[in-house]
Amino acid sequence: MAAEPWRRERLTIGQLAQDLGMPEHRLRRLINGRLGYRNFADFLNARRVEAAKQRLANPNFARTTVAVIAFDLGYGSLGHFNRAFRAATGATPTEWRRRALAEAASAD
């Protein structure tokens, strides 16, 4: 199993359950009940958006395009990534990056 299976494009709950060696219904119950996500897609987007926020705020990734970050985190399209990111943060990835990098620079 890959270190970060959630980064695979088109990952399904069945594939993740198989990677983890557990029944799909148990993983679904864990994601919905214990972790509190509405569905697998919400769980996946939350993990990916958090990883994107970390990269976008990191000066070492300042020259990495938003598209490269999105595709590296498993999104199949830039539009889907932008919608998921905006829904989670209220800002586009570019806006969020600009603010995060400006805050980091002013803290130095």
SVG drawing of the C-alpha trace seen along z (x, -y; Angstrom):
<svg xmlns="http://www.w3.org/2000/svg" viewBox="-23 -42 35 49">
<polyline fill="none" stroke="black" stroke-width="0.4" points="0.0,0.0 1.2,-3.5 2.2,-5.7 -0.6,-8.1 -3.3,-6.2 -5.7,-9.1 -3.5,-10.8 -4.4,-8.3 -6.7,-9.8 -10.1,-8.1 -9.6,-6.3 -12.8,-4.5 -13.8,-3.5 -13.6,0.1 -10.0,-0.3 -9.0,-2.0 -10.7,0.7 -8.8,3.3 -5.5,1.4 -6.3,1.3 -7.3,4.9 -10.8,4.2 -14.3,4.7 -15.8,1.7 -18.8,1.4 -16.5,1.1 -14.5,-1.6 -17.7,-3.4 -19.0,-3.2 -15.7,-4.6 -15.6,-7.5 -19.3,-8.4 -19.9,-7.6 -16.6,-7.9 -14.9,-10.6 -18.1,-12.4 -17.9,-12.8 -21.0,-12.8 -19.5,-10.4 -16.2,-9.1 -15.9,-12.1 -16.1,-14.6 -13.5,-12.6 -11.2,-12.5 -11.6,-16.1 -10.9,-17.2 -7.6,-15.2 -6.6,-16.6 -7.5,-20.2 -5.5,-20.0 -2.5,-18.8 -3.0,-21.5 -3.2,-24.2 0.1,-23.0 1.8,-23.1 0.3,-26.5 1.5,-28.0 5.0,-26.6 7.5,-29.0 9.4,-26.0 6.3,-25.4 5.8,-29.0 6.9,-28.4 4.8,-25.2 1.7,-25.9 -1.7,-25.3 -2.4,-22.8 0.7,-20.7 -0.3,-20.6 -3.9,-19.6 -2.9,-16.8 -0.2,-15.6 -2.8,-15.3 -5.1,-13.1 -7.5,-15.6 -8.3,-14.7 -9.2,-18.2 -8.3,-21.7 -11.9,-22.7 -12.8,-20.0 -9.9,-21.0 -10.8,-24.7 -14.4,-24.0 -13.5,-21.7 -10.9,-24.1 -13.2,-27.1 -16.0,-25.1 -13.6,-24.2 -11.8,-27.6 -14.0,-30.3 -11.1,-31.3 -9.5,-30.1 -6.2,-28.3 -4.4,-31.3 -6.0,-33.7 -5.3,-31.4 -1.7,-31.0 -1.2,-34.8 -2.6,-35.4 -0.7,-32.5 2.7,-33.5 2.1,-37.2 1.4,-36.2 4.5,-34.0 6.6,-36.8 5.3,-39.3 5.9,-36.9 9.6,-36.7"/>
</svg>
